[in-house]
Amino acid sequence: MSTIPQPGDPSPEERAARMIRVDHAGEYGAARIYAGLAARFAMHAEVQAFFEELRDEEEEHARVMVLCLYTIEADAEVHYA
């Protein structure tokens, strides 16, 4: 069920940008957690490598989210400037 947009409601671009910011924060937080776990298990090379791989994946996801955010904001400037 959709609702009729009301004055002051965020645009679709702003809603998407908000979601991406939240996702980016989650990716960054996960990367920091995995970095901490990798450091904690430094004496176990196999376990450390596992957490480092997970950290690297989360850091890549965070980079993608930043690119998405910049794209949405740039498109919004072009369309609504």
Sequence and secondary structure as in RCSB ss.txt:
>XXXX:A:sequence
MSTIPQPGDPSPEERAARMIRVDHAGEYGAARIYAGLAARFAMHAEVQAFFEELRDEEEEHARVMVLCLYTIEAD
AEVHYA
>XXXX:A:secstr
      TT   HHHHHHHHHHHHHHHHHHHHHHHHHHHHHTTTSHHHHHHHHHHHHHHHHHHHHHHHHHHHHHHH
HHHHH 
